[in-house]
């Protein structure tokens, strides 16, 4: 029986905000835009890529630049610096090895698929994932359940489906699909918001034991 163990990326496996902000600053400089402190943009880089492009480059788009131009420049720059400072959260690497023995791992994220796959490889865990579903893989992104349906299709799921992540969108996505949800308390969000997860993991080391209990039998 093939179980789907879907995991979010940013805020669940790693914290990529420093590298994402650095990419914003470099692209803004290449566009000849005004210099701003990095903290000006930190709150915009984990709310979806379209939000990042429109918020961090509002002056460029407002002056007639296109979001497509921003997207192309940003993705090329970020890809070249995908893991300058990004590292896995402590304990995630070992947890992923154990989880991969319990089912098929799929990274289900709103980061673009190509960037997500590159980051997983750079962090040394790409080989553990059977599928990578990015924000541009399907016509809809999280919290739509469509992304989990696609993950199930790609891994040939025949057993349990689990969604593990740190955001309300992860929990809503999982619940909408009918998956068992695990909220990660170490991520970007202080709480899961209005969405109520089935389970909470306080540290990465808790995930293998919890998942093992859910897929047993």
C-alpha positions as CSV (number, residue, x, y, z in Angstrom):
1,X,0.0,0.0,0.0
2,X,1.4,3.4,-1.0
3,X,0.9,6.2,1.5
4,X,1.2,9.9,0.4
5,X,3.2,12.0,2.9
6,X,3.0,15.5,1.6
7,X,5.2,18.2,3.1
8,X,5.3,21.9,2.6
9,X,8.7,23.5,1.9
10,X,9.2,27.1,3.2
11,X,8.7,27.3,7.0
12,X,8.3,23.5,7.2
13,X,11.6,22.0,5.9
14,X,13.6,25.2,5.9
15,X,13.6,29.0,6.4
16,X,14.4,30.5,3.0
17,X,13.5,34.1,3.8
18,X,17.0,35.5,3.9
19,X,17.8,34.2,0.4
20,X,14.5,35.3,-1.0
21,X,14.9,38.9,0.4
22,X,18.5,39.0,-0.9
23,X,17.1,38.1,-4.4
24,X,14.6,40.9,-4.1
25,X,17.4,43.4,-3.3
26,X,19.6,42.3,-6.2
27,X,16.8,42.4,-8.7
28,X,15.6,45.8,-7.5
29,X,19.1,47.1,-7.9
30,X,19.3,45.6,-11.5
31,X,16.1,47.5,-12.3
32,X,17.5,50.7,-10.9
33,X,14.9,51.0,-8.2
34,X,15.4,52.7,-4.8
35,X,17.4,51.0,-2.1
36,X,15.5,49.8,0.9
37,X,16.5,47.8,4.0
38,X,15.9,44.1,3.6
39,X,13.4,44.0,6.5
40,X,11.1,46.2,4.3
41,X,10.4,43.1,2.2
42,X,10.7,40.2,4.7
43,X,7.0,40.1,5.4
44,X,6.2,39.8,1.7
45,X,8.3,36.8,0.7
46,X,6.2,34.1,2.3
47,X,2.7,35.0,1.1
48,X,2.9,33.5,-2.4
49,X,5.0,34.5,-5.4
50,X,2.5,36.8,-7.1
51,X,2.2,38.7,-3.8
52,X,6.0,38.9,-3.6
53,X,6.3,40.3,-7.2
54,X,3.6,42.9,-6.8
55,X,4.5,44.0,-3.3
56,X,8.3,44.0,-3.5
57,X,8.3,45.6,-6.9
58,X,5.2,47.8,-6.7
59,X,7.1,50.9,-7.8
60,X,8.4,49.1,-10.9
61,X,5.0,47.7,-11.9
62,X,3.4,51.0,-11.1
63,X,5.8,52.8,-13.5
64,X,4.8,50.5,-16.3
65,X,6.9,47.4,-15.7
66,X,5.3,44.0,-16.0
67,X,4.9,41.3,-13.5
68,X,6.2,38.9,-16.1
69,X,9.5,40.9,-16.3
70,X,9.7,40.8,-12.5
71,X,9.0,37.1,-12.4
72,X,11.7,36.2,-15.0
73,X,14.3,38.4,-13.4
74,X,13.5,37.2,-9.8
75,X,13.4,33.5,-10.6
76,X,16.7,33.6,-12.5
77,X,18.5,35.4,-9.7
78,X,17.0,33.4,-6.9
79,X,17.8,30.1,-8.7
80,X,21.4,31.2,-9.0
81,X,21.5,31.8,-5.2
82,X,18.9,29.2,-4.1
83,X,20.7,28.0,-1.0
84,X,23.3,30.7,-0.2
85,X,22.1,30.8,3.4
86,X,19.0,28.5,3.4
87,X,19.5,25.3,5.5
88,X,17.2,22.6,6.7
89,X,15.7,23.1,10.2
90,X,17.5,21.0,12.8
91,X,16.3,17.5,12.8
92,X,14.5,17.7,9.4
93,X,17.1,15.7,7.5
94,X,16.9,12.7,9.8
95,X,13.1,13.0,9.9
96,X,12.8,12.9,6.1
97,X,14.9,9.8,5.9
98,X,12.5,8.0,8.4
99,X,9.4,9.4,6.7
100,X,10.6,8.2,3.3
101,X,10.6,4.6,4.7
102,X,6.9,5.0,5.6
103,X,5.5,6.3,2.3
104,X,6.1,8.3,-0.8
105,X,7.2,11.8,0.0
106,X,5.8,14.7,-2.1
107,X,6.8,18.3,-1.6
108,X,3.6,20.4,-2.0
109,X,4.5,24.1,-2.0
110,X,3.4,27.4,-3.5
111,X,7.0,28.1,-4.5
112,X,7.5,27.5,-8.3
113,X,8.2,23.8,-9.1
114,X,11.5,24.4,-10.7
115,X,12.8,26.5,-7.8
116,X,11.4,24.0,-5.3
117,X,13.1,21.0,-6.9
118,X,16.4,22.9,-7.1
119,X,16.3,23.9,-3.5
120,X,15.6,20.3,-2.3
121,X,18.6,19.1,-4.4
122,X,20.8,21.9,-3.0
123,X,19.8,20.9,0.6
124,X,20.7,17.3,-0.1
125,X,17.2,15.8,0.2
126,X,15.8,15.8,-3.3
127,X,16.4,12.1,-3.7
128,X,13.9,11.4,-0.9
129,X,11.0,13.0,-2.8
130,X,8.9,11.1,-5.3
131,X,7.1,14.2,-6.5
132,X,7.4,18.0,-6.3
133,X,4.2,20.0,-6.7
134,X,4.8,23.7,-7.0
135,X,2.6,26.7,-7.1
136,X,2.7,26.7,-10.9
137,X,2.2,22.9,-11.4
138,X,-1.6,22.9,-11.4
139,X,-4.2,25.5,-12.4
140,X,-4.7,26.1,-8.7
141,X,-2.3,26.3,-5.7
142,X,-2.7,25.8,-2.0
143,X,-5.1,25.9,-0.3
144,X,-6.9,24.2,-3.2
145,X,-7.0,20.4,-2.8
146,X,-6.1,20.1,-6.5
147,X,-2.4,20.0,-5.6
148,X,-2.8,17.0,-3.3
149,X,-4.9,15.2,-5.9
150,X,-2.0,15.7,-8.4
151,X,0.5,14.5,-5.8
152,X,-1.6,11.4,-5.2
153,X,-1.7,10.8,-9.0
154,X,2.1,11.1,-9.4
155,X,3.0,8.8,-6.5
156,X,0.3,6.2,-7.2
157,X,-1.3,6.6,-3.8
158,X,-3.4,3.7,-2.6
159,X,-3.3,4.2,1.2
160,X,-3.3,7.1,3.6
161,X,-2.8,10.8,2.6
162,X,-1.1,13.1,5.0
163,X,-0.4,16.9,4.7
164,X,2.3,18.3,6.8
165,X,2.9,22.1,7.0
166,X,3.3,25.2,9.0
167,X,0.5,27.4,7.6
168,X,-3.3,27.7,7.6
169,X,-3.2,27.1,3.8
170,X,-1.5,23.7,4.4
171,X,-4.1,22.7,6.9
172,X,-7.0,23.9,4.8
173,X,-5.6,22.2,1.7
174,X,-5.3,18.9,3.6
175,X,-8.7,19.0,5.2
176,X,-10.4,20.0,1.9
177,X,-8.8,17.0,0.2
178,X,-9.6,14.6,3.1
179,X,-6.0,14.1,4.2
180,X,-4.9,13.8,7.8
181,X,-3.2,17.2,8.7
182,X,-0.2,17.8,10.8
183,X,0.7,21.4,11.7
184,X,4.3,22.2,12.3
185,X,4.8,24.5,15.3
186,X,8.4,25.5,14.4
187,X,7.5,27.3,11.2
188,X,6.7,30.8,10.1
189,X,3.2,30.9,11.6
190,X,2.7,31.2,15.4
191,X,-0.5,29.2,15.1
192,X,-2.6,27.5,12.4
193,X,-5.2,30.2,12.6
194,X,-8.8,29.3,12.1
195,X,-7.9,26.0,10.5
196,X,-7.8,23.2,13.1
197,X,-5.2,20.5,12.3
198,X,-5.7,16.9,13.2
199,X,-2.3,16.8,14.9
200,X,0.5,19.2,15.9
201,X,4.2,18.4,15.8
202,X,6.3,20.6,18.1
203,X,9.6,19.6,16.6
204,X,10.8,17.8,13.5
205,X,11.9,14.8,15.5
206,X,8.2,14.1,16.4
207,X,7.1,13.6,12.8
208,X,8.3,10.0,12.2
209,X,6.7,8.6,15.3
210,X,3.5,10.5,14.6
211,X,3.3,9.5,11.0
212,X,4.2,5.9,11.8
213,X,1.2,5.8,14.2
214,X,-1.1,7.2,11.5
215,X,-0.2,4.8,8.7
216,X,0.1,1.7,10.8
217,X,-2.2,-1.1,9.9
